[in-house]
Amino acid sequence: MLQPLIGCRKPFAPKAPTLDAASALYEAGELGKARDEVERIVEKQLSPHLRAEAFLLDAKVLLAMGDFDGAISAIEWIHEPPADLKADADYILAKSLIFSGHLDPASRLLSSIEASGQQDVMKLNLLKAFLATRLHQCNEAIRMADAIISSSAGNLRAEGQFTKGFCLYESRRFAEAFNLMTQAANGLRPGYERYVAAFIAAEAAGSLMRYTDSILYYMISLDELRNVAKPDNFKASVKSSIERLLLSKLDRDQLRSIINQFRGRFPADIATFALARRLIRDGEQSKAKKMLASFATQFPQSELASKAADFHRMIVMGMLGDPGRIGLIAPLSGDLSDFGQQVLLGAKMAISDYCAASEASVSLIVRDSRGDPDVAAEAFIDLAENEKVIAVIGPVLSKSLRGISALATEYRMLALSPSACGAGATEGSQYVFRNCVPLWTQARAISQFAVRRLHLLRIAVLMPEKRYGAQLADSFINEAENAGAKIIFIKSYPPGEMDFRERLSGLCELEPDAIFIADYASQVSVIAPQIKYSNIHDAVLLGWDGWNSPSELAPVLAQLEGAFFVSGLWLGNKATKANELQQKLLSEYNVDCSPLIAQSYDAASIVCTALFRGAFYRQDLRDEVSWLRFRGVLGNYGFTASGQAARPLHVLTVANGQIVKVCDIEVEQSR
């Protein structure tokens, strides 16, 4: 709030300030100068009446600038306005109260003004129209505004147009709102209301897809901010709206028109950058390169200068990528080929579905990493340099994803892994994302649920002698102990172990409340029957996303009765996208929808969605993915600043031989 002018001291001014001079500046729209003039006036010894006139003018200026609290304070300093000033003081106070949202005192003041009979009828009706607008009584506000428009002139008529235009915009009658707000912007006195009128005219034009008009009125509103208190509060929003339109809505001719109209200054810089993007999309790289090469010279102060230089470098080095080509890196041979084939299947189905729905042409360029991080890195370079893909799905393994992070930064290319759930997999590059819930997050989630919700306090842990097993077990144990549980038994076993009788020996006597098995469904189907065979009947079995394979668990569901596990995928709701994918997989491939297939399907769908929304080169696509809100097979989610998918986990249980959902839980997305 700008402070009302009291007790100010300034150096001597050669020309004696007068209220007439200050009023003239106010009428001319020189609001800042008018305040300075009033400030110099109140330094002098003034009669009570002249001091009241000075504060009244100060309140008028503050109201015009949109500092409503300051205007209210200035009126309050008058105390008892002289009779000849009271009507103006009441009008300014009432309008300031309405615009600042103090509607109850404004309503009481209006009743008092009307009872006194001293206020001009049209001004009183205008105040009532303002109040009706703030109370969302648009029909009443429009009725009163029409009366003002038809019988008034000048600023009063423009305020009637402003009020009616605002109501029409709120009612989504954009064409009428645009016409009235353009008239209001031309007729209103300079200041806050003119800024708002131009801004709403711009918004209405945008809703009507009149994008050039929208930008012109945004620019008028931006220019008018020089007469508004605290302009920085509004400037960023206006500039953001202009940038959004230029980058996504205007065609080439419209962009050239903006460049010529605002040559050498904002928003010609954004229009130039947008035109270069459009030329790239249309295959005219040489023209775009020439335009970007001179960008810094034309717009040395532009916030886009460094981005334009980076864009130019990507063109020169051939690093833009082809929006019709997406890469995939997965272990399609070797010990991990089953995982790789699931990733490939999910991505192929997603791209096929996207092409069928959008009539786009997108190819999936596949490379086999063989589970080797060095091979994955070579594949990434090949896809970036030779195949010119716009993005890569994968690599699948955390070590491989960490191994290409520097390459992703070098080529400015998104690497979106559907499954790299190890610690630190997305660290080191803003171009590396993953569409899975990390192992430690899953382990902590099921641990918290077991201890805090189920009150299971004596827990045993079984884990394979693999890195993922150790990560799951360590995170589960730490969380369980922090929550007050006791880990009474820990056993590891070699991968693929079939006989657990010796390892389970002695566990029955320890009477565990629960057993956490940090392994996949294929191994759980081996372990669960042997737990029951070892006379451990009351312990609740606990697991993670790797359990979610209905076909592998089907033979042992009786032994898993009452077990709980967490997963990002649940197929129980027939109306979900997950179930649609499940039915398609069964009919076309005779396979269940696994979490890995679902994660890969969503990863490829996310890239395709970014393409559909207009991303057409690597950096553009990465940026689009970073702020995308996506509705996929795994639910509604987006990505954190560290590239981690942010979505809830489902807690699932086995009940009466069926896998059913218990609840959803929000999970921590750190690390």
N, C-alpha and C positions, 0 to 999 in steps of 0.2 A: 504494500500500500504506500503510495506517495504521501508524504507528511503534509498536512495543511500548513499554511505559511504563518508561523508565529515566532516572533523573536529572532528572525533571520538578520544577518548582518553581511553587507556586501560593500565593496569599494564604492566611493562616490562616482555617480554617473553624471556626465556633463549635461545630458538632456533630462529635464525633470520628467519623471514618469507620471502618466495620468491614466485614470480609469478609461477614458475615451480611447487612448492609444492601445491599452490592453484589450478593450472590447473589440477594437478594429482588428487586432491580430487574431483574436478568437474567431470572429466572423470570417476572416480570410483563411482559417484553417491552420494558422501557425500556432499550434497549441503549446509547443515547448517555449516559444518566444513569449506567448501570452502569460505563461506561468512566471517566467523571469520578470516580466513587467510588473505583475501583481506583487511578486516578492519584494521588489524595490519600493512599491507603494506602501506596503504595510510596515516598512522600516520607519516611515515618517510618523510624526505626531498627527493623528487623524481624529476627526470628530467621531462620535459613536456611529452616526449614520453612515459616514464615508467608510469607516472600518467595516461595517456590516455589508456595504456594497462590495468592498474588496473581497471579503470572504465568500460572498455570494458568487462573484465572478470566478473565484478560485474553484468553488464547488462545480460551477458549470464546466470549467475546463477539465477538471478531474473526471466528471461524469462523461464528457465527450471522449476522454482518453480510455475509458473503461475501468478506471480506478474507483469503483463504487464505494468501497469502504472509506477511501480518502474523501470522497464527496460528502458522505454522511458525516464524517468527522468535521469537515469544514463548516457544514450547516450547523452542527451542534455548537461550534465555537461562537456562532452569532447570538446564542441564547434566545432572546426574544426579538425576532425580526421586526423592524419598523413596519407599520401598516402598509406602506406602499411597496415593500419588498416581500411581504408574507406570501403572496400567491406564488411568486417565483421560487421562494425558498421551499414551500410545501411541494411544489411540482418536482423540483430537483431531488428533494428527500424521498418522495414517494417513488419516483422512477429508480433512484439508486437502490432503495430497499427491494423493489421488484426484481431488478436485474441481478442483485446479489443473492437472491433467493430467500430473503426475509419476508415471506409472504403474509404471515399473520399480522405483524406490525404495519405492513404496507396496506393491508385490507382495512385495518382500523383507521389509518391515516386518511385513506380515500373516503371513508364514511364521514370523517370529520370535515374534510375539504368540501364534500358535496353538501353537507348540512350548512356550512358557512355561506355558500352561494357566491363566494368571491373568485372562484376559479373560472377561467375561460371554458366554455362548454366543450369545445373541440379538444382542448388539452385534457380535460377531465375524461372525456370518452377515450382518448388515446391511452391514458393511464389505465383505464378499465380494460381496454383491449390488451395492453401489455400483461396485466394480471391474469386475464382469462387465458392468454397464451401459456403462461407459466403453470397454470392450473390444468392445462391440457383440455380446456373448454374451447376447442378450435372453432366450432360453429358460431359461438357467441363472439369470439374474437374477430372472425371474418366479417360478421354482420356489422360490428362497430367500425372495423377498418374500412369497409366499403363506404360507410357514411362519411368518414373522414376524407377518403380519396375523392369522393364526388363533390365535396363542398369546401375543400381546402387547397392551398397552393404552397409552393416552396418546400421547406424542410418538413413542415407538418404533414403535407401530403406524402412526401417520401417516407416518413415514419409510418404512415398508414400502409403504404405499399410494402414496407419492410415487415410489418406485423402480419399482414395477410400472406405475404410470400413465405414467411417462416412456417405458418400453419399449413400452407399447401405443401411445402416440402415435407413436413412431418407426416402429412397424409399421403405421401408418395405421388402427388400430382406434380410431377417434375417439370413438365412443359410450362404449366401456368406459373409454377414457382420461379423458374428461370426467367420468364418474361418480367415478372414483378420485381425480382431481386436485381436484375440489370437496370431497371428504371430507378429502383431505390438507390443503388450504388452511384448512379449519376446525379441523383437529386439530394442525397443526404449531405449534411455538413461533414467535413473531414473528421475522422476519428474511429472509434471502436465499432460503431454501428455500420459505418461504410465498409470497414474491413469484413465484418460478419456477412453483410449483404453480398459482397463480392465473393467471399468464400462459399456461401451457400449457392450462389449462381454457378460457381465452378463445380460444386458437387452435383447439382442438378443436371448440368450439361454432361458431366461424366455418366450419370445414370441414363441419359438419353443417347449415349454413345457419340456425343458431339465433342470429341476429345480436343480438337484445336480450340474451340470456345472455352472448354474447361481450363486449359492451360492459360489462356489469355486472362481469364478472370482470377485464376490463382495468382497470376503475376500482379494483377491490380490489387488483390488483397495483400500480397507480400509488400508491395510499395506502400500501401496504406498503414502498415505496421509502424512506420515512422511517427505516426500520430497516436500510437497506442502505448499505454503503460505496460512495462515488462514485455516488450515484443518478443524476447527470446523464448517465452513460454509458448508462442504460436508459430514462430518462424520454422522450427524443425518439422512440424507437422505439414505445413504448406509445402516446403521444399520436398519432403518425402512423397507427397501426393503428386507433385509435378514429375518427379523422377519415375514414379511407378507408371504414369501414363506414357511418358516418353519411351521407356524401356519395353513396354508391353503392348501398347494400344495403337500408336500412330504408324501410318504407312510411310514409305520412303518419301513421297512428295510432301506429306505433312511435316515430316522431320526436316526436310530441306527448307520449308517455309519458316519453321521456328528458327533454324540456324540463321537465315537471312534477316529475320525480323529482330533478333536479339544478338546480332553479330558481335563476337568477342566477349560476351558476358553471359552470366547465368540467365536462362537455362540452355543457351546454345551449346555449352560444353556437354551437357547430358544428351542433347539431341544429336550432337556429332558422334558421341560414343555409341548411342543407340543405332544410328545409321550405319556405323561400321559393323556392329553386330548383325544388322539386317543384311548387309552386303555379304558378310561371311555365310550367313544362312542360305543366301541365294547363289552361292558359289562364285562370288566376285571378290576373291581374296586380294588380288592386286590393288583394286580400288580401296578396299578397307585398309590395307597395309599403308598406302600412301596417305590416307586420311589420318591414321593413328600416328604416323611418323611426325606429323607437324602439330600434333595435339598440344604438346607442352609449350610450343612457341605461341600458339593461338590463345591458350588458356593457362598461363603460368600459375595462377592462383587457384585453379580448380582442384577440388577434393578428389577428382577422378584422374588426375595427372599420372600418378604412380600406377593405377590400374590400367590406364590406357597404354603406358609404356610396357607393362607386363603382357598385355594383350598383343601388342605389336611384336614382342619377342617370341610369343608362342606361335604367331603366324610365320615369322621368319624361320623358326626352327621346326616348323611342321608339327606342332604339339597340340593342335586344336582337337583332333580326333574326328571320327565320322559318326554322326548321330544314328546312322543305320547299322552300326556294328558294336556289339557288346562282347567283351571277352569273358571267359570262365577258366579258372585254374582250380583243378581238383585232382586227387589221387585216383585215377581211373584204372590203375593196375597196381599190383603188389598187395601187401597185407591190409591196406586200408581202402581197397577198391570198392567195398560195399558202401562206405561213407561217400566216396566220390561219385558213385553211380546215383545215390539218392540226391546229392546236390545237383547233378546234371539233370536228372529227371524233373526236379522242382523248377529249375531255371527254364528248361525247354518248354514246360507246360505254361509257365507264366508268360513267356515271350509269344508263344503261339496264341494264347488267349488275348494278349494285348493287340497283336496284329489283326486278329479276327474282329475285335471290337472297334479298332480305330482305323482300319484299312491302311495302316502304316506298314513299311517294309523294314524289319529289323532282323539281322542275322546274329546268331550266337557262334562266336569263334572259340573253339574249345582247345585247351592244352592240358596234357596229363603231367602232373607234378611228380607222380610215383611216390608221393609221401616224402620227397626230398626237398628241403628248403632251398638248396642251391638250384635245383631244377625249376622250382617255383619262381625264383628270381629271374632266371634266364627266360622263362615263359612270359613273365611280366614285361621284360624289355622287348621281347619279340612282339607281343601284342601292342605295346605302345608305339614302337618305331616302325615295324613292318606292316602290321595289320591295321594300324591307325584307329583302334577301338576307342570309344568315348569313355568307357568305364570297364571295370573288371569285377565280376562276381568271384569272390575268393581272395586269397587262398583259404583252404579249409582249416588247416592246422595253425595253432597259435604261433609256433616257432616260425612257420613260413610267413605268416602275416607280419610278424615283427621284422623278418628279414627283408621285406619289400617296402617298409615304411619310408626309407630315404628315397627309394625309386619313385614312390607315389608322389612325394613332394617334388622331385626333379621333373617329372612329366606332368605335374599338375593334374593327376588323374585319380579319380575315386577308386578305392579298393574296398568293396563291401563284402565282408566275410559273413556267411550264414552260420558259422559254427565255431569260430576261434574263440573259445570261452576261457582261455587261460589268463593268468594275471599279466597285466601290462601289454596286452595284445594290440591295443589301439594307441599306445603312447608313442611319441616321437614324430607324428605327422598328423596334420589337420585333414589329410586326404584319406585316412584309414578309419573305417567304420566297421561295426559288427552288429549283426542282427540276431544275437543270441543272448541269453542271460548267463553271466559268468558263473563258473563252478562255485566259487565261494559264496556268491549271492544265493544260489539255490540251496547250498548246504546250510547256510545261516538261516534261510527262510524255514526249512523243514525242522531245523533244530529249535528255533523259537516257537514254532507251532507245537512241537511235541512237548516242550517243557512248560511253556506258559499257558497253552490252551488245553492240552491233554494231561498236564501234570505228571508226565513220565520222568522219573528222577534217577532211575538206575538203568544205565544204557550201555549196551555192548556195540562194538563197531567191527565190521568185517570189510576189508578193502583189498583190491588187487594190487600187486606189486608193479603198478604203473603210475606215471606222473599224475594223471587225472584222479586216480584213486587216492593218492597222498593228499592232493589239494582238497578234494571233497572231505576226506576224513579229518584233516587238520582244521579246516574251517568249521566243520560240524562240532568237533570236540571243543574248540575254543568258545564257540557261542553257547554250547550246552553248559559248560562249566561256569561261564559268566552269568548264565541265567539261574544257576543253583543246582544243576544236575550233577551226578557223579558218574564218571566213565569207569565201569567196573571190569571191562574186558575189551582188548584190542587184538585182533589177529589179521595178519596179511597172508596172501596166498599168490602163487604164480598164476599168470593169465591162463585161462582155459582149464583150470583145475576142475576135476569131476568128483573127487571123493573128499568130503568135508567132515567125515566122522571124527577123525583124530583132532582136527582143529576145533570142533565144537565140544569136545570132551571137557567136562567140568563146568560148562556154562549153565547147565540146568540147575546145579547146586547154588549158583550165584543169584538165581531168581531175578533175571533182568525184567524191567518194565518194557523195554524196547530194544530192538536191534536195528542199527543203521547199516544198510548194505550199499557201499559206494561203488556200484558196478552197473553194467547194462542189463537189460531185460533177459538176454540170452543166458547170462550167468545167474541171474536171480531165479530163473526157472529151474536151475540145477540146485541152488542153495536152499530155497524155501522148503521143498519136501524133506530135505535132510535135517532142517531145523526141527520140524515136527517129529521126525523119526527119532530125534535125540531127546524126546519128551519135553521139549520147550514149547508149551502150548499157549501160554498166556501172554507171551511177549508180543508187543505190537511191532510189526516190521515197518521200517521207514526207508524212503528212497528219494530219488531225484528225477530229473527229466529223462535220463537214460532208461528209466523203467517203462516209459510210455510207448510200448509196442504191444498192442492188444493181441496180435497173432502169436507172439512169442510167450506172452503170459497166459494165454488161454488154457493150456494144459494144467496149470498150477493155480488157477484162481481160487480153488477151494482152500489150498494151503496159504493163500495170500488174503483170505477173508479178514477184514478189519485193518489191513495195511493202509498206510498213508504215504503219498509221494507228491512232489511239486512238479509242475510242468507248465510250459507256455502254451501247450496245445490241449484242447478238450473237444472231443467229437460228439458229445452227448446232445447238443442242441441242434435239432434238424434244420433250423432256420439260418444257421451261421454259414459264413464263407468256408470255414473249416470243413463242415459237413458236405458242402457242395464239392470241395476238392476231393474229399474222401470218396464220394460216390463216383466221381470221374475217374479216379485212380483205380477203383475196383472194376469199373466197366471197361476201361481201356487197357489196363496193365495187370489187373488182378493182384494189386498190392494195397496194403493199408497206407494211410497218410501218417508218416512218422513225423516227429518234431523236426528232423533234419530236412525232410522234403518240404514241410511247411515253411521253415525258415528260409530255405533257398527260393521257394516260390515267392515269398514276400520280398526277399532281397531283389530278385529280378523285377518284380512288379514295382518296387520303389524306383528303380532306375527308369523303367518304362513310364511311370507316372511323371517323373521329372522331365522326360522327353516330351510327353504329351502337353505339359504345361509350358513348353517353349524353350527349354534348355537345349542348346545345339552345339556347345563345345565343352571341353572338359571342366574348366573352372566353373563355368555357368552351371553345369550339372551338379558338381560337388556342392555349390552354394545352395542350389534348389533343394537338394536332399537334406542339407543341414537344418533347414527350417520347415521342412515338409511335415504336415500332420497327415498321417496315413491310416486308412482303414483296411486292414488286410486279414489274412487267414488267422493270424495270431491276435487279432483285436485292433484297437485304436492306439496308435503310439507315434512317437517321433524319436529324435535323437538328442542326447545331451551334448554339451560343448566338447566333451572328450570322445564323441563318436559312438557312444554306447546307446543301444536301443532302450528306450524308457517305456516299459509296459509292465503291467502286473503279472504275477504268477497265479496259476490255479492250484489249489490244494485238492487233490483227488484221493478217493478211497475206493477200496473194493468192498462192495456190499451186496450180499445175495448173488454172488457170482458175476456182478457187473461193476465196471469202472464208472463211478459217478463223481460229480463235483461237490465239494464241501463248501468252498468259499474262494474268493479272490483275495490276495494280499499284495499290498504295495511293497516294493523292495527297494533297498538302497542301491543307488547307481554309481557309487564311487569306485575308485581304483581302476 
